[in-house]
Amino acid sequence: MSHQIEVVRTIAASPEQAYALVSDLPRMGEWSPENTGGKWIKGATGPAVGATFQGTNALGKKKWKTISKVTTATPGKEFAFDVTAAGMKVAGWGFSIAEAEGGSTVTHY
């Protein structure tokens, strides 16, 4: 069974600025109730298709790490990644960005 959840917000930032924010791994925890940040691994230095990163998460007293692989990295448009645990895909997350009056509309899915 799969579920899709989306949250849409319009923010006062250009699409390029919004992309820079949502693809900034250490800051990712600022936008999530569960993720606490992340770091690029396996030679990756930034968002690019195929780049890998380790995410850190917490919910209450429970803490865990995940490995993710970037599936879409289009500056100003979309940043998406697949999350794995024990070598199996457990989730796909992403942010699509569109220009809007006064800034950008960001859809987190």
N, C-alpha and C positions, 0 to 999 in steps of 0.2 A: 504494500500500500504506500502511495506517495501523497504528500500534501504540498500544496503551494500556497505560500503566504506572501503578500506584498504590502508594503507600507510606502505611501507616496507623500512627499513633502516638497514644497517650493521653498527654496532658500535664496538669500541675497548673496549669491556668488556666481561667477561665470561658470559655464560648463567645464572649462579647463581647471578652475580653482576647485570646483566640486570633485572632479576626478582626482586631483592631487590629494584632497582630503581623504576620500574613501579608499584610496590605494596606499595610504601611509600606514603601514602595519603597526608601528608602535602606538599610533593614535586610534587605531580601530576600536579599542576598548572604550573610547569616549562615546561611540555611537551604539554600543551594544550592552544589553543587560547581562550578557553571559561571557562574551569575549573580553579578555583583558589585554590583548595586544598580540604582537607576533614579530617574527624576524625572518629575513630571507636566509635560505640555507642552500647547500649543494652548489655553491658558486653564484647563485642569483644575487643581484644587487638592486633590483627594482622590478616593477610590474612589467612582465613580458609573457606572451603565451609560452607555456612550458616551464616557466619559473616555479620554483618550489619554496614554500615557507612553512615554518612551524608556528602554529597558533597556540596561545595559552588561554585557558577558560576557567571560570569559576562560577559555581552556583551554590550559594550557602557555603558550607564548609568543604564541599566537594571541589577538587581542582583536577584538571587534566590538560593534556597537550594533544594536538592533532597535526597532521601533515596535510598540506593543501597544494594543489597544482593549479596555476592560473590557466584558464581556458579562453578568456577574452581580455584583451588589454588594448582598448582603443581610446587614447586620451580625449577627454571632453565628451565621450559617448558612453562607454561601458567598461566595467571591471568585473570579472566573474571568475569563480574558482570552484573546484571540486574538493571536498574534504574527505580524507580517508582515515580509517582507524583499523588497526590490525590488517592493513593491506586491502581493505574493502571500502568502496565509496559509501559514505553514510549521509552525505548532503551535498547539495550544490547551492552556492550563494552568489549573489551578484548585485550590482548597482547599475541601473541604466540612467542616463542623464540626458535631459533635453533642455534647450534654451527656453526660457519663459520670461514673461514681462517682469522686470526687476531682478532677474537672476536665472535660476535653473530649477527644473523639476527633477527630483531624484527619486527613483523607484528602487527600493531595496527589496529584493526577492530571494 
